[in-house]
Amino acid sequence: MKLLRFLAIPAAAAAGLILSSCSTVNTGTPGTSFSFDPKVTKPTNTSATKVYLSTGAQKIYVVEGDKVLLASPACVGTAATPTPKGTFPIRNKVKYRRRASSPGAGYPMTYWMEFSSPAYGMHWGFVKPYPATHGCVRLPLNTARKMFDMVQVGTRVNVASSQPWDNTVGKSLPRLDDGPLPNPPNSYLNGPQVFKDQDQGKMWNF
C-alpha cells in the first residue's frame, strides 16, 4: 500500500506512514500537484480577501470582491469524514507545522491555516482527484505556499458543496493525482530539509 495513494493528513486523523526506499522524484511530473503553480493576483485590500472551497468540485478560490486572485485544485474530506461546511475565520497560521499525535507524529503539514475546530485546516498535502482526507483540505505545494502569504488570521473561509466559479475559472484547472509518486523516506519527512525544499516549491531532491 502506498502512502501517497491512501494517506490522509489532518491534524486529528490517524494515518499509517508506510514508507518506501529513497528515490528521486521529478517534481514537474505532469498531472501531479508538484507540477501545478497557480497564477496569483496580489490583493489590493487584504481585509476584503476571502477563501471559497467547493467540496463537490474539489476546487479552492481566493477572491477579493468578485475577482478571483488564485484558483487551485484541492483535496477534501471523504463522505465518512467530511470537511465541515459553513463560513469560518482562519484561526491561526503555522508555516512549519508537524503532526503532533501518533501514528504519524512529525509528519509535515506545511503552511497550516486552521479554520475550524477541532483542528480542521488547509495545508500542503498529497492531492487526489477524489475526496481522500479526514476533513482537512490538502493543497498543492505552490498553492499552499502562495495562499499562506495571501491570507491572515481572521480571513473568512466559506466551505460549500459548490461555488460560483466552479463552471468558469474552476473548469480550466487541471486534474491532479499524486498517487503514482513514490514515497519519500521517513528520515527526510521528519528532518529539516523538507521545510527548506518546500520554501522553494519543491521536494525530494536527493
Buried (B, 14 or more C-beta within 10 A) or exposed (E): EBBBBBBBBBBBBEBEBEBEEBEEBEBEEEBBBBBBBBEBEEBEEEEEBBBBBBBEBBBBBBBBEEEBBBBBBBBBBBEEBBBEEEBBEBBEBBBBBBBEEEEBEEBBBBBBBBBBEEBBBBBBBBBBBEBBBBBBBBBBBBBBBBBBEBBBEEBBBBBBEBBBBBEEBBEEBBEBBBBEBBBBBBEBBBEEBBBEBBBEBBBBEE
